[in-house]
């Protein structure tokens, strides 16, 4: 609830709609995750799905080395409004090992690294706008 309250306060202070801010933050987070996933064949990047309401339980069978397909799905599936739970998920059996740094391409992971980035940016925006 604190995150939603912070976004709402920031939106009022910045003169923006909370819907637009939540969508922008979600897109930035999810696209950052896809960009930071290490690439061998592109299967890991292609395995991510974006859903609303509950996490995906399947894994798409796609190679997506550039991440364009996964990012297009993110753009299409992230709701325009706040208040809906939006998920990004990969059900690959080795995705946790990748997140934990098994690849030299992403030793700090990709989810936690982007969560930290979003949190830092949001806190800075809140501070700068004296929310």
ZIZIQUI-V303017 format. One record per residue. PHI is phi in whole degrees, 0 to 359 (999 if undefined). D_FIRST is the distance of its C-alpha to the first C-alpha in Angstrom with 2 decimals. Layout:
phi=[PHI/PHI]
d_first=[D_FIRST/D_FIRST]
This chain:
phi=[999/297/299/298/296/299/296/299/298/298/299/297/295/276/74/247/277/296/301/295/291/299/298/297/295/297/299/297/297/295/295/298/300/299/300/271/295/296/243/244/261/99/296/296/297/288/278/281/233/249/223/242/99/203/294/296/246/247/229/295/265/220/264/218/302/278/84/299/294/296/290/295/295/300/303/286/259/286/297/284/246/281/95/248/283/244/240/238/214/231/253/294/297/255/294/294/297/297/298/276/99/291/257/292/288/218/294/265/81/228/282/296/298/284/299/298/298/297/299/300/296/293/299/296/298/295/298/296/261/51/278]
d_first=[0.00/3.83/5.52/5.25/6.15/8.62/9.99/10.54/12.24/14.14/15.28/16.67/18.32/19.72/20.91/19.37/17.56/13.91/15.39/17.88/15.71/13.35/16.68/18.37/15.88/15.92/19.70/20.16/18.34/20.16/23.45/23.35/23.03/26.01/28.04/27.67/28.67/32.20/34.97/38.06/38.74/35.53/34.55/31.34/30.17/31.34/29.53/26.01/24.72/21.81/20.61/18.14/16.95/18.20/19.71/23.39/25.90/28.85/30.09/31.91/35.38/35.51/36.56/34.64/35.77/34.62/31.21/32.05/31.73/28.32/27.11/28.70/26.85/23.52/24.53/25.59/22.68/19.53/18.65/19.34/16.32/12.56/10.76/12.89/12.41/15.04/16.84/19.62/21.85/25.33/27.25/30.18/31.44/31.66/28.39/26.90/30.08/29.78/26.21/27.61/30.30/33.32/34.24/35.71/34.26/30.67/30.96/27.44/25.97/24.32/20.76/19.83/21.93/20.05/16.56/17.99/19.51/16.47/14.53/17.75/18.26/14.89/15.34/18.90/18.17/15.88/18.73/21.40/20.01/19.36/15.84]
